[in-house]
Amino acid sequence: MIIKKNFFKLFFFLYFSSLSAQEVVIVNSTTKEEIPYVAIQYTKNIGVYTNNRGRFHLLKSKSEHIKIYHIGYNDTIIKCSLVRDTIFFKKKIEILDEIKIFSVKSKEKLIGYYKKRVSLFWSLKEKTELATLIKYKKNKRRTIIKKILIPINKMHLRSNNGKVIESYPNFSSLFRFNIYSNEEGKPGIRLLNKPLIIECNQNSPNILEIDISKDIINLPKEGVFVGIEMIGMLDVKGEILLSEKNEMILPTFKFTDKKKNNISSTTYIKTTFNGNKWKNTKEYNGKVKHLSNYNMALSLLIKTYKNKVR
């Protein structure tokens, strides 16, 4: 009976929502290409993403205005009553500093934690983001980040009559990588000019390698934050699913409490639609205070130039 009641509640919610919902597509104002996974914010803590075809259902009852934002585009606030079937989203015009390399002498090095013993797995809820600082204390020269390496776990845990049961189910989920500057110990400005969206499933490698060498992201002395923003689970058509409360979304991300002498780290978390309110993992869950000792077990492949680079 509980299943039936929940089913009918969901049916009527979706039915009446569809009567008042308006399908809108967001496109690049220049190329007219559809833009997938744009963030649409109604009010504080309430928002959705466009799907893989740049579409979403506008619910005017949620707010008088919507704010839309996406990496590489200008944040835009629009009055709901003015929205038609298409929103033309304007791309940022950015002038990048020219980089000149006066010597080809360089050295690659892998820094971070992914080879350390992992003792915690973090299940990241949809519309939530984790960000871990990597500060390389030995960094005294011009250093470029080539790759981000993040180990993942594809095992699902559930309790049955007091026993913990392990399984490796099929899944499909979507998340976005972000890189932030370090602003007084917290994630600051986004450093990427384009979205890095990863679709992950049971066949994905156990260590995700994200090549950002073409973006030319510096690793300064104060370090950078590497963020993972969970967009959500996907159905067979690539549409974003609404997960149930407390449902574990795979993959989970590996954390370690092991330290390295030359690396300084701290981890923050926030929900996507609450502005820029980052919380330390200790603040996020006061009942588990030891979480502040753990950081995401990520690593960076860096390239350090021996001579001047500007």
GIPEHU-V960208 format. One record per residue. N is the residue number from 1. PHI is phi as a letter, one per 20 degrees, with the letter a starting at -180 (NA if undefined). PSI is psi in radians with two decimals (999 if undefined). NEAR is the number of other C-alpha atoms within 10 Angstrom. Layout:
n:N phi:PHI psi:PSI near:NEAR
n:N phi:PHI psi:PSI near:NEAR
This chain:
n:1 phi:NA psi:-0.66 near:6
n:2 phi:f psi:-0.72 near:6
n:3 phi:f psi:-0.75 near:8
n:4 phi:f psi:-0.78 near:9
n:5 phi:f psi:-0.81 near:10
n:6 phi:f psi:-0.65 near:10
n:7 phi:f psi:-0.82 near:12
n:8 phi:f psi:-0.61 near:11
n:9 phi:f psi:-0.79 near:12
n:10 phi:f psi:-0.71 near:11
n:11 phi:f psi:-0.86 near:12
n:12 phi:f psi:-0.60 near:11
n:13 phi:f psi:-0.83 near:11
n:14 phi:f psi:-0.64 near:12
n:15 phi:f psi:-0.89 near:12
n:16 phi:f psi:-0.52 near:10
n:17 phi:f psi:-0.68 near:15
n:18 phi:f psi:-0.47 near:14
n:19 phi:f psi:-0.59 near:9
n:20 phi:d psi:-0.06 near:13
n:21 phi:e psi:2.48 near:16
n:22 phi:d psi:2.16 near:16
n:23 phi:f psi:2.26 near:14
n:24 phi:c psi:2.50 near:17
n:25 phi:d psi:2.43 near:22
n:26 phi:d psi:2.20 near:23
n:27 phi:c psi:2.73 near:20
n:28 phi:f psi:2.22 near:16
n:29 phi:f psi:-0.38 near:13
n:30 phi:e psi:-0.91 near:10
n:31 phi:e psi:-0.28 near:8
n:32 phi:m psi:0.28 near:13
n:33 phi:f psi:2.48 near:15
n:34 phi:f psi:2.48 near:21
n:35 phi:d psi:1.93 near:19
n:36 phi:f psi:2.64 near:19
n:37 phi:m psi:0.68 near:25
n:38 phi:f psi:2.45 near:22
n:39 phi:e psi:2.25 near:22
n:40 phi:d psi:2.00 near:21
n:41 phi:d psi:2.23 near:23
n:42 phi:e psi:-1.10 near:23
n:43 phi:c psi:-3.08 near:15
n:44 phi:g psi:2.19 near:10
n:45 phi:m psi:0.07 near:12
n:46 phi:c psi:2.13 near:15
n:47 phi:a psi:2.98 near:18
n:48 phi:b psi:3.01 near:20
n:49 phi:d psi:2.65 near:21
n:50 phi:f psi:2.76 near:22
n:51 phi:e psi:-2.93 near:20
n:52 phi:f psi:-0.10 near:17
n:53 phi:d psi:0.32 near:16
n:54 phi:m psi:0.29 near:19
n:55 phi:d psi:2.62 near:22
n:56 phi:b psi:2.87 near:22
n:57 phi:d psi:2.04 near:17
n:58 phi:e psi:2.09 near:24
n:59 phi:d psi:1.72 near:18
n:60 phi:f psi:-0.34 near:17
n:61 phi:f psi:-0.31 near:11
n:62 phi:f psi:-0.64 near:14
n:63 phi:a psi:2.81 near:14
n:64 phi:e psi:-0.41 near:14
n:65 phi:c psi:2.73 near:17
n:66 phi:c psi:2.61 near:22
n:67 phi:d psi:2.25 near:16
n:68 phi:d psi:2.39 near:23
n:69 phi:b psi:2.62 near:18
n:70 phi:a psi:2.54 near:19
n:71 phi:g psi:2.26 near:18
n:72 phi:n psi:-0.02 near:16
n:73 phi:c psi:2.75 near:17
n:74 phi:f psi:2.22 near:14
n:75 phi:g psi:2.40 near:15
n:76 phi:c psi:2.35 near:13
n:77 phi:d psi:2.23 near:14
n:78 phi:c psi:2.44 near:13
n:79 phi:f psi:2.25 near:12
n:80 phi:g psi:-0.64 near:18
n:81 phi:f psi:-0.30 near:9
n:82 phi:e psi:-0.11 near:8
n:83 phi:f psi:2.27 near:15
n:84 phi:d psi:-2.59 near:12
n:85 phi:e psi:-0.21 near:11
n:86 phi:c psi:2.37 near:15
n:87 phi:d psi:2.19 near:18
n:88 phi:e psi:2.00 near:16
n:89 phi:d psi:2.21 near:23
n:90 phi:e psi:2.26 near:15
n:91 phi:f psi:2.56 near:15
n:92 phi:f psi:2.51 near:12
n:93 phi:d psi:1.97 near:9
n:94 phi:c psi:2.39 near:8
n:95 phi:d psi:1.98 near:6
n:96 phi:e psi:2.48 near:6
n:97 phi:f psi:2.44 near:7
n:98 phi:f psi:2.37 near:7
n:99 phi:d psi:2.15 near:9
n:100 phi:d psi:2.27 near:9
n:101 phi:d psi:2.07 near:12
n:102 phi:e psi:0.02 near:12
n:103 phi:b psi:2.48 near:11
n:104 phi:e psi:-0.01 near:11
n:105 phi:f psi:2.10 near:11
n:106 phi:b psi:2.90 near:12
n:107 phi:c psi:2.32 near:11
n:108 phi:e psi:2.53 near:14
n:109 phi:b psi:2.48 near:11
n:110 phi:e psi:2.12 near:16
n:111 phi:c psi:2.67 near:19
n:112 phi:p psi:-2.65 near:24
n:113 phi:c psi:-0.04 near:26
n:114 phi:f psi:-0.31 near:21
n:115 phi:e psi:-0.05 near:12
n:116 phi:f psi:2.80 near:15
n:117 phi:f psi:2.25 near:13
n:118 phi:e psi:2.29 near:18
n:119 phi:c psi:0.17 near:11
n:120 phi:b psi:2.43 near:17
n:121 phi:d psi:2.25 near:17
n:122 phi:d psi:2.10 near:17
n:123 phi:e psi:1.97 near:18
n:124 phi:e psi:2.13 near:23
n:125 phi:f psi:2.76 near:21
n:126 phi:f psi:2.60 near:22
n:127 phi:m psi:0.57 near:20
n:128 phi:c psi:2.60 near:18
n:129 phi:c psi:2.36 near:22
n:130 phi:d psi:2.53 near:26
n:131 phi:b psi:2.20 near:27
n:132 phi:d psi:2.33 near:25
n:133 phi:f psi:2.35 near:27
n:134 phi:d psi:1.94 near:27
n:135 phi:d psi:2.01 near:22
n:136 phi:e psi:1.88 near:21
n:137 phi:f psi:-0.41 near:14
n:138 phi:e psi:0.06 near:10
n:139 phi:f psi:1.79 near:15
n:140 phi:d psi:-0.03 near:11
n:141 phi:c psi:3.12 near:15
n:142 phi:f psi:2.14 near:18
n:143 phi:c psi:2.31 near:22
n:144 phi:d psi:2.44 near:21
n:145 phi:e psi:2.15 near:22
n:146 phi:e psi:-0.81 near:21
n:147 phi:b psi:2.68 near:18
n:148 phi:d psi:2.28 near:21
n:149 phi:d psi:2.12 near:20
n:150 phi:c psi:2.03 near:22
n:151 phi:f psi:2.46 near:22
n:152 phi:c psi:2.85 near:23
n:153 phi:c psi:2.29 near:18
n:154 phi:d psi:0.26 near:22
n:155 phi:e psi:2.39 near:15
n:156 phi:d psi:2.32 near:16
n:157 phi:d psi:2.36 near:12
n:158 phi:b psi:2.72 near:11
n:159 phi:d psi:2.36 near:9
n:160 phi:b psi:1.91 near:8
n:161 phi:l psi:0.74 near:6
n:162 phi:n psi:-0.06 near:7
n:163 phi:d psi:2.50 near:8
n:164 phi:e psi:2.13 near:9
n:165 phi:d psi:2.27 near:12
n:166 phi:e psi:2.47 near:11
n:167 phi:b psi:2.82 near:10
n:168 phi:c psi:1.35 near:12
n:169 phi:f psi:2.85 near:12
n:170 phi:f psi:2.49 near:10
n:171 phi:b psi:2.88 near:17
n:172 phi:b psi:2.14 near:21
n:173 phi:c psi:2.88 near:22
n:174 phi:c psi:2.28 near:22
n:175 phi:b psi:2.85 near:23
n:176 phi:d psi:2.38 near:16
n:177 phi:e psi:2.39 near:19
n:178 phi:c psi:2.66 near:22
n:179 phi:c psi:2.26 near:21
n:180 phi:c psi:2.65 near:20
n:181 phi:f psi:2.83 near:21
n:182 phi:e psi:1.87 near:20
n:183 phi:d psi:1.72 near:13
n:184 phi:l psi:0.70 near:8
n:185 phi:n psi:0.05 near:16
n:186 phi:c psi:2.78 near:21
n:187 phi:g psi:2.34 near:24
n:188 phi:d psi:-1.97 near:16
n:189 phi:e psi:2.43 near:13
n:190 phi:f psi:2.33 near:16
n:191 phi:d psi:-0.27 near:17
n:192 phi:e psi:2.52 near:17
n:193 phi:e psi:-0.10 near:14
n:194 phi:b psi:2.68 near:12
n:195 phi:f psi:2.50 near:14
n:196 phi:d psi:1.61 near:16
n:197 phi:d psi:2.26 near:17
n:198 phi:d psi:2.23 near:16
n:199 phi:e psi:2.20 near:15
n:200 phi:c psi:2.46 near:20
n:201 phi:b psi:-3.01 near:18
n:202 phi:f psi:-0.31 near:17
n:203 phi:e psi:-0.01 near:10
n:204 phi:f psi:2.66 near:13
n:205 phi:f psi:2.71 near:13
n:206 phi:f psi:-0.33 near:13
n:207 phi:c psi:2.00 near:14
n:208 phi:f psi:2.25 near:16
n:209 phi:d psi:2.07 near:15
n:210 phi:d psi:1.99 near:16
n:211 phi:e psi:2.03 near:14
n:212 phi:c psi:0.38 near:15
n:213 phi:f psi:-0.53 near:15
n:214 phi:f psi:-0.31 near:8
n:215 phi:e psi:-0.30 near:14
n:216 phi:l psi:1.16 near:14
n:217 phi:e psi:2.13 near:16
n:218 phi:f psi:2.60 near:18
n:219 phi:d psi:1.66 near:22
n:220 phi:f psi:3.05 near:18
n:221 phi:f psi:-0.59 near:17
n:222 phi:f psi:-0.09 near:18
n:223 phi:n psi:-3.14 near:22
n:224 phi:c psi:2.76 near:29
n:225 phi:e psi:2.30 near:29
n:226 phi:d psi:2.12 near:23
n:227 phi:d psi:2.55 near:23
n:228 phi:c psi:2.00 near:23
n:229 phi:d psi:1.99 near:23
n:230 phi:e psi:2.02 near:24
n:231 phi:e psi:-0.75 near:26
n:232 phi:q psi:-3.05 near:23
n:233 phi:e psi:2.70 near:23
n:234 phi:d psi:2.58 near:21
n:235 phi:e psi:-3.05 near:12
n:236 phi:f psi:-0.35 near:8
n:237 phi:e psi:0.01 near:7
n:238 phi:n psi:0.17 near:15
n:239 phi:e psi:2.59 near:14
n:240 phi:f psi:2.27 near:21
n:241 phi:e psi:2.63 near:14
n:242 phi:e psi:2.07 near:11
n:243 phi:e psi:2.71 near:14
n:244 phi:f psi:2.77 near:8
n:245 phi:g psi:2.34 near:7
n:246 phi:m psi:0.22 near:8
n:247 phi:f psi:2.34 near:11
n:248 phi:f psi:2.21 near:17
n:249 phi:d psi:2.17 near:22
n:250 phi:e psi:2.62 near:27
n:251 phi:e psi:2.88 near:25
n:252 phi:e psi:2.80 near:19
n:253 phi:d psi:2.39 near:21
n:254 phi:e psi:2.38 near:23
n:255 phi:c psi:2.65 near:24
n:256 phi:c psi:2.61 near:21
n:257 phi:d psi:0.12 near:19
n:258 phi:f psi:2.52 near:14
n:259 phi:d psi:2.76 near:15
n:260 phi:c psi:2.41 near:13
n:261 phi:f psi:-0.58 near:8
n:262 phi:e psi:0.10 near:12
n:263 phi:c psi:2.36 near:16
n:264 phi:d psi:2.29 near:15
n:265 phi:c psi:2.72 near:20
n:266 phi:b psi:2.64 near:19
n:267 phi:c psi:2.38 near:26
n:268 phi:c psi:2.83 near:24
n:269 phi:b psi:2.63 near:23
n:270 phi:b psi:2.86 near:20
n:271 phi:e psi:2.56 near:20
n:272 phi:g psi:-0.67 near:23
n:273 phi:d psi:0.45 near:19
n:274 phi:d psi:0.54 near:15
n:275 phi:m psi:-2.40 near:11
n:276 phi:d psi:0.70 near:11
n:277 phi:e psi:1.43 near:13
n:278 phi:f psi:2.49 near:21
n:279 phi:c psi:2.46 near:16
n:280 phi:f psi:2.59 near:18
n:281 phi:g psi:-0.46 near:23
n:282 phi:f psi:-0.72 near:18
n:283 phi:f psi:-0.58 near:15
n:284 phi:f psi:-0.64 near:16
n:285 phi:b psi:1.53 near:13
n:286 phi:f psi:-0.39 near:11
n:287 phi:f psi:-0.41 near:9
n:288 phi:d psi:1.26 near:11
n:289 phi:f psi:-0.45 near:12
n:290 phi:f psi:-0.16 near:12
n:291 phi:g psi:-0.48 near:20
n:292 phi:f psi:-0.27 near:18
n:293 phi:e psi:-0.15 near:16
n:294 phi:d psi:2.59 near:22
n:295 phi:c psi:2.69 near:25
n:296 phi:g psi:2.35 near:29
n:297 phi:e psi:1.00 near:25
n:298 phi:e psi:2.88 near:26
n:299 phi:c psi:2.79 near:20
n:300 phi:c psi:2.36 near:23
n:301 phi:e psi:2.03 near:19
n:302 phi:d psi:2.74 near:20
n:303 phi:c psi:2.04 near:20
n:304 phi:d psi:2.27 near:20
n:305 phi:e psi:2.28 near:19
n:306 phi:f psi:-0.58 near:16
n:307 phi:d psi:-3.05 near:13
n:308 phi:f psi:2.43 near:13
n:309 phi:c psi:2.34 near:15
n:310 phi:b psi:999 near:9
